[in-house]
Amino acid sequence: MTNQQSQLSSIIQQVLNCRKCSLHKTRKNAVPGEGNPQAEIMLIGEAPGYWEDVKGRPFVGAAGKFLDTLLAEAELTRQKVYITNILKCRPPKNRPPQQAEIQKCTPYLDKQITTIKPKIIITLGNYATNYIFSKANIPFNGITQTHGKPYKAIILNLHMTLFPTFHPAAALHNPRYKKLLLEDFQKLKQILNQI
């Protein structure tokens, strides 16, 4: 086991045992994240949903199936990336994350970022983008304004490219977002070819 893998295992154990907020009382499983410990690309979503809570894995429901399609658009697979969320436990009825929950949970995400050291972070949706942009001191005016554009940033002393886009779940409710997400991941493919 590499040092990186052992650090990630330690973070996973901390998440599985976490009692920092009340979400641990209503969750079935914490969802720490998964993927390649040496990934150059990290995807960050909002929070686990119903199926993620059941299985303890990120993006395994309908939004996850669409995410697999999007990754394929950019010639990526789950084996090449690391996928996680800003919240590691499902909020009841999939309600939006609360600020106090984000503050208590994101130190785990920060540790994952500093351990993996990705070159690109793809943020999925408003909550993930707002959090990551705030770490980079980049103003955030909503995902419709920022999606599909690369941003150079320094986060936690790491130089990287941020690529915000919509959350795949948005596409399940609105065909317009589906089209925009597919276009964004096609742009991402071009960006990856330049790195």
Short mmCIF file of the C-alpha atoms (twelve columns), coordinates in Angstrom:
data_MODEL
# 
_entry.id   MODEL 
# 
loop_
_atom_site.group_PDB 
_atom_site.id 
_atom_site.type_symbol 
_atom_site.label_atom_id 
_atom_site.label_alt_id 
_atom_site.label_comp_id 
_atom_site.label_asym_id 
_atom_site.label_seq_id 
_atom_site.Cartn_x 
_atom_site.Cartn_y 
_atom_site.Cartn_z 
_atom_site.pdbx_PDB_model_num 
ATOM 1   C CA . MET A 1   0.000   0.000  0.000   1 
ATOM 2   C CA . THR A 2   1.413   3.389  -0.975  1 
ATOM 3   C CA . ASN A 3   1.511   6.313  1.435   1 
ATOM 4   C CA . GLN A 4   -1.266  7.936  -0.619  1 
ATOM 5   C CA . GLN A 5   -3.509  4.858  -0.340  1 
ATOM 6   C CA . SER A 6   -2.900  4.619  3.387   1 
ATOM 7   C CA . GLN A 7   -3.741  8.324  3.854   1 
ATOM 8   C CA . LEU A 8   -6.962  7.873  1.853   1 
ATOM 9   C CA . SER A 9   -7.876  4.756  3.892   1 
ATOM 10  C CA . SER A 10  -7.368  6.765  7.052   1 
ATOM 11  C CA . ILE A 11  -9.697  9.546  5.754   1 
ATOM 12  C CA . ILE A 12  -12.286 6.901  4.785   1 
ATOM 13  C CA . GLN A 13  -12.179 5.428  8.310   1 
ATOM 14  C CA . GLN A 14  -12.617 8.910  9.815   1 
ATOM 15  C CA . VAL A 15  -15.660 9.526  7.583   1 
ATOM 16  C CA . LEU A 16  -17.204 6.140  8.426   1 
ATOM 17  C CA . ASN A 17  -16.853 6.894  12.158  1 
ATOM 18  C CA . CYS A 18  -17.839 10.578 11.919  1 
ATOM 19  C CA . ARG A 19  -20.389 11.979 14.368  1 
ATOM 20  C CA . LYS A 20  -19.685 15.703 13.828  1 
ATOM 21  C CA . CYS A 21  -23.226 16.553 12.669  1 
ATOM 22  C CA . SER A 22  -26.682 15.005 12.978  1 
ATOM 23  C CA . LEU A 23  -26.575 13.413 9.493   1 
ATOM 24  C CA . HIS A 24  -24.888 10.318 10.963  1 
ATOM 25  C CA . LYS A 25  -28.168 9.579  12.791  1 
ATOM 26  C CA . THR A 26  -30.233 9.334  9.593   1 
ATOM 27  C CA . ARG A 27  -27.731 7.827  7.161   1 
ATOM 28  C CA . LYS A 28  -27.510 4.127  6.277   1 
ATOM 29  C CA . ASN A 29  -23.923 4.461  5.041   1 
ATOM 30  C CA . ALA A 30  -21.412 7.260  4.875   1 
ATOM 31  C CA . VAL A 31  -20.083 7.797  1.346   1 
ATOM 32  C CA . PRO A 32  -16.428 8.846  1.625   1 
ATOM 33  C CA . GLY A 33  -15.628 8.706  -2.100  1 
ATOM 34  C CA . GLU A 34  -13.791 6.289  -4.373  1 
ATOM 35  C CA . GLY A 35  -11.511 6.036  -7.327  1 
ATOM 36  C CA . ASN A 36  -7.900  6.178  -8.351  1 
ATOM 37  C CA . PRO A 37  -5.613  7.448  -5.529  1 
ATOM 38  C CA . GLN A 38  -3.234  8.813  -8.200  1 
ATOM 39  C CA . ALA A 39  -6.037  10.445 -10.208 1 
ATOM 40  C CA . GLU A 40  -5.201  13.676 -11.996 1 
ATOM 41  C CA . ILE A 41  -8.939  14.418 -12.137 1 
ATOM 42  C CA . MET A 42  -11.256 14.692 -9.157  1 
ATOM 43  C CA . LEU A 43  -15.029 15.107 -9.408  1 
ATOM 44  C CA . ILE A 44  -16.840 16.711 -6.497  1 
ATOM 45  C CA . GLY A 45  -20.612 16.582 -6.128  1 
ATOM 46  C CA . GLU A 46  -23.012 17.846 -3.496  1 
ATOM 47  C CA . ALA A 47  -24.066 14.971 -1.254  1 
ATOM 48  C CA . PRO A 48  -25.057 11.307 -1.457  1 
ATOM 49  C CA . GLY A 49  -28.600 10.519 -2.613  1 
ATOM 50  C CA . TYR A 50  -30.838 7.544  -1.855  1 
ATOM 51  C CA . TRP A 51  -28.865 4.828  -3.709  1 
ATOM 52  C CA . GLU A 52  -25.508 6.218  -2.599  1 
ATOM 53  C CA . ASP A 53  -26.703 6.032  1.011   1 
ATOM 54  C CA . VAL A 54  -27.845 2.419  0.480   1 
ATOM 55  C CA . LYS A 55  -24.614 1.283  -1.191  1 
ATOM 56  C CA . GLY A 56  -22.047 3.570  0.467   1 
ATOM 57  C CA . ARG A 57  -20.641 4.575  -2.940  1 
ATOM 58  C CA . PRO A 58  -20.810 7.891  -4.834  1 
ATOM 59  C CA . PHE A 59  -22.959 8.364  -7.932  1 
ATOM 60  C CA . VAL A 60  -24.531 4.904  -8.236  1 
ATOM 61  C CA . GLY A 61  -28.146 5.911  -8.918  1 
ATOM 62  C CA . ALA A 62  -29.655 7.387  -12.096 1 
ATOM 63  C CA . ALA A 63  -27.420 10.489 -11.877 1 
ATOM 64  C CA . GLY A 64  -24.418 8.161  -11.573 1 
ATOM 65  C CA . LYS A 65  -25.356 6.309  -14.750 1 
ATOM 66  C CA . PHE A 66  -25.542 9.639  -16.553 1 
ATOM 67  C CA . LEU A 67  -22.194 10.637 -15.028 1 
ATOM 68  C CA . ASP A 68  -20.671 7.489  -16.593 1 
ATOM 69  C CA . THR A 69  -22.021 8.660  -19.978 1 
ATOM 70  C CA . LEU A 70  -20.505 12.111 -19.393 1 
ATOM 71  C CA . LEU A 71  -17.128 10.637 -18.427 1 
ATOM 72  C CA . ALA A 72  -17.169 8.598  -21.644 1 
ATOM 73  C CA . GLU A 73  -17.756 11.865 -23.593 1 
ATOM 74  C CA . ALA A 74  -14.417 13.083 -22.227 1 
ATOM 75  C CA . GLU A 75  -12.778 9.662  -22.799 1 
ATOM 76  C CA . LEU A 76  -12.605 9.037  -19.055 1 
ATOM 77  C CA . THR A 77  -13.669 6.140  -16.850 1 
ATOM 78  C CA . ARG A 78  -14.274 5.840  -13.125 1 
ATOM 79  C CA . GLN A 79  -10.974 3.953  -12.863 1 
ATOM 80  C CA . LYS A 80  -9.086  7.071  -14.016 1 
ATOM 81  C CA . VAL A 81  -10.734 9.598  -11.675 1 
ATOM 82  C CA . TYR A 82  -11.579 10.100 -8.012  1 
ATOM 83  C CA . ILE A 83  -15.221 10.882 -7.178  1 
ATOM 84  C CA . THR A 84  -16.495 12.355 -3.926  1 
ATOM 85  C CA . ASN A 85  -18.921 14.937 -2.485  1 
ATOM 86  C CA . ILE A 86  -18.727 17.927 -0.176  1 
ATOM 87  C CA . LEU A 87  -21.067 16.105 2.251   1 
ATOM 88  C CA . LYS A 88  -20.267 12.471 2.970   1 
ATOM 89  C CA . CYS A 89  -23.731 11.579 4.352   1 
ATOM 90  C CA . ARG A 90  -27.138 11.873 2.711   1 
ATOM 91  C CA . PRO A 91  -29.298 14.753 3.960   1 
ATOM 92  C CA . PRO A 92  -32.837 13.524 4.779   1 
ATOM 93  C CA . LYS A 93  -35.101 13.471 1.684   1 
ATOM 94  C CA . ASN A 94  -32.148 14.778 -0.363  1 
ATOM 95  C CA . ARG A 95  -32.618 18.283 1.005   1 
ATOM 96  C CA . PRO A 96  -29.834 20.794 0.200   1 
ATOM 97  C CA . PRO A 97  -26.730 20.770 2.434   1 
ATOM 98  C CA . GLN A 98  -26.817 23.200 5.354   1 
ATOM 99  C CA . GLN A 99  -23.925 25.590 5.943   1 
ATOM 100 C CA . ALA A 100 -23.055 24.044 9.323   1 
ATOM 101 C CA . GLU A 101 -22.925 20.566 7.732   1 
ATOM 102 C CA . ILE A 102 -20.658 21.835 4.958   1 
ATOM 103 C CA . GLN A 103 -18.302 23.422 7.521   1 
ATOM 104 C CA . LYS A 104 -18.084 20.225 9.561   1 
ATOM 105 C CA . CYS A 105 -17.692 17.859 6.601   1 
ATOM 106 C CA . THR A 106 -15.384 19.671 4.165   1 
ATOM 107 C CA . PRO A 107 -12.166 19.131 6.191   1 
ATOM 108 C CA . TYR A 108 -12.425 15.523 4.914   1 
ATOM 109 C CA . LEU A 109 -12.674 16.802 1.340   1 
ATOM 110 C CA . ASP A 110 -9.713  19.137 1.901   1 
ATOM 111 C CA . LYS A 111 -7.650  16.155 3.134   1 
ATOM 112 C CA . GLN A 112 -8.698  14.135 0.062   1 
ATOM 113 C CA . ILE A 113 -7.592  16.990 -2.223  1 
ATOM 114 C CA . THR A 114 -4.206  17.391 -0.516  1 
ATOM 115 C CA . THR A 115 -3.649  13.617 -0.576  1 
ATOM 116 C CA . ILE A 116 -4.629  13.036 -4.222  1 
ATOM 117 C CA . LYS A 117 -3.222  16.357 -5.550  1 
ATOM 118 C CA . PRO A 118 -5.440  16.455 -8.667  1 
ATOM 119 C CA . LYS A 119 -4.512  18.624 -11.658 1 
ATOM 120 C CA . ILE A 120 -8.194  19.190 -12.462 1 
ATOM 121 C CA . ILE A 121 -11.186 19.436 -10.153 1 
ATOM 122 C CA . ILE A 122 -14.577 19.121 -11.829 1 
ATOM 123 C CA . THR A 123 -17.266 20.574 -9.592  1 
ATOM 124 C CA . LEU A 124 -20.799 19.268 -10.122 1 
ATOM 125 C CA . GLY A 125 -23.481 21.805 -9.218  1 
ATOM 126 C CA . ASN A 126 -23.801 24.978 -7.148  1 
ATOM 127 C CA . TYR A 127 -22.767 23.695 -3.716  1 
ATOM 128 C CA . ALA A 128 -19.538 22.007 -4.801  1 
ATOM 129 C CA . THR A 129 -18.586 24.902 -7.083  1 
ATOM 130 C CA . ASN A 130 -19.320 27.521 -4.445  1 
ATOM 131 C CA . TYR A 131 -17.173 25.699 -1.879  1 
ATOM 132 C CA . ILE A 132 -14.201 25.081 -4.198  1 
ATOM 133 C CA . PHE A 133 -14.334 28.605 -5.685  1 
ATOM 134 C CA . SER A 134 -14.337 30.071 -2.158  1 
ATOM 135 C CA . LYS A 135 -11.138 28.065 -1.399  1 
ATOM 136 C CA . ALA A 136 -9.587  29.580 -4.549  1 
ATOM 137 C CA . ASN A 137 -10.856 33.128 -3.843  1 
ATOM 138 C CA . ILE A 138 -12.757 33.135 -7.137  1 
ATOM 139 C CA . PRO A 139 -16.118 34.956 -7.087  1 
ATOM 140 C CA . PHE A 140 -19.029 32.601 -7.761  1 
ATOM 141 C CA . ASN A 141 -22.220 33.902 -9.403  1 
ATOM 142 C CA . GLY A 142 -24.086 30.622 -9.844  1 
ATOM 143 C CA . ILE A 143 -23.430 27.593 -11.982 1 
ATOM 144 C CA . THR A 144 -25.271 28.920 -15.057 1 
ATOM 145 C CA . GLN A 145 -22.697 31.767 -15.256 1 
ATOM 146 C CA . THR A 146 -19.568 29.691 -14.608 1 
ATOM 147 C CA . HIS A 147 -20.175 26.254 -16.150 1 
ATOM 148 C CA . GLY A 148 -18.075 24.860 -18.974 1 
ATOM 149 C CA . LYS A 149 -15.114 27.220 -18.499 1 
ATOM 150 C CA . PRO A 150 -11.706 26.318 -17.074 1 
ATOM 151 C CA . TYR A 151 -10.352 28.416 -14.200 1 
ATOM 152 C CA . LYS A 152 -6.710  28.358 -13.090 1 
ATOM 153 C CA . ALA A 153 -6.548  28.267 -9.316  1 
ATOM 154 C CA . ILE A 154 -4.446  27.581 -6.261  1 
ATOM 155 C CA . ILE A 155 -6.274  25.522 -3.650  1 
ATOM 156 C CA . LEU A 156 -4.614  24.281 -0.459  1 
ATOM 157 C CA . ASN A 157 -1.244  25.338 -1.990  1 
ATOM 158 C CA . LEU A 158 -1.865  23.176 -5.080  1 
ATOM 159 C CA . HIS A 159 -1.950  24.642 -8.606  1 
ATOM 160 C CA . MET A 160 -4.836  23.228 -10.588 1 
ATOM 161 C CA . THR A 161 -7.587  23.831 -13.131 1 
ATOM 162 C CA . LEU A 162 -11.183 24.055 -11.958 1 
ATOM 163 C CA . PHE A 163 -13.931 23.019 -14.334 1 
ATOM 164 C CA . PRO A 164 -17.446 23.720 -13.016 1 
ATOM 165 C CA . THR A 165 -20.539 22.158 -14.541 1 
ATOM 166 C CA . PHE A 166 -24.082 21.212 -13.588 1 
ATOM 167 C CA . HIS A 167 -24.860 18.315 -11.298 1 
ATOM 168 C CA . PRO A 168 -25.833 15.244 -13.374 1 
ATOM 169 C CA . ALA A 169 -29.073 14.973 -11.357 1 
ATOM 170 C CA . ALA A 170 -30.192 18.286 -12.912 1 
ATOM 171 C CA . ALA A 171 -30.258 16.571 -16.306 1 
ATOM 172 C CA . LEU A 172 -32.712 13.969 -15.044 1 
ATOM 173 C CA . HIS A 173 -35.289 16.711 -14.468 1 
ATOM 174 C CA . ASN A 174 -34.484 19.065 -17.335 1 
ATOM 175 C CA . PRO A 175 -33.404 18.079 -20.885 1 
ATOM 176 C CA . ARG A 176 -31.724 21.484 -21.353 1 
ATOM 177 C CA . TYR A 177 -29.201 20.653 -18.626 1 
ATOM 178 C CA . LYS A 178 -28.530 17.292 -20.236 1 
ATOM 179 C CA . LYS A 179 -27.498 19.043 -23.456 1 
ATOM 180 C CA . LEU A 180 -25.347 21.579 -21.584 1 
ATOM 181 C CA . LEU A 181 -23.635 18.849 -19.544 1 
ATOM 182 C CA . LEU A 182 -22.812 16.852 -22.688 1 
ATOM 183 C CA . GLU A 183 -21.375 20.021 -24.274 1 
ATOM 184 C CA . ASP A 184 -19.347 20.782 -21.127 1 
ATOM 185 C CA . PHE A 185 -17.807 17.306 -21.056 1 
ATOM 186 C CA . GLN A 186 -16.939 17.630 -24.762 1 
ATOM 187 C CA . LYS A 187 -15.113 20.890 -23.865 1 
ATOM 188 C CA . LEU A 188 -13.451 19.063 -20.984 1 
ATOM 189 C CA . LYS A 189 -12.093 16.481 -23.425 1 
ATOM 190 C CA . GLN A 190 -10.406 19.299 -25.395 1 
ATOM 191 C CA . ILE A 191 -8.957  20.770 -22.183 1 
ATOM 192 C CA . LEU A 192 -7.596  17.360 -21.130 1 
ATOM 193 C CA . ASN A 193 -5.913  16.957 -24.508 1 
ATOM 194 C CA . GLN A 194 -4.031  20.222 -23.907 1 
ATOM 195 C CA . ILE A 195 -2.701  19.268 -20.478 1 
# 
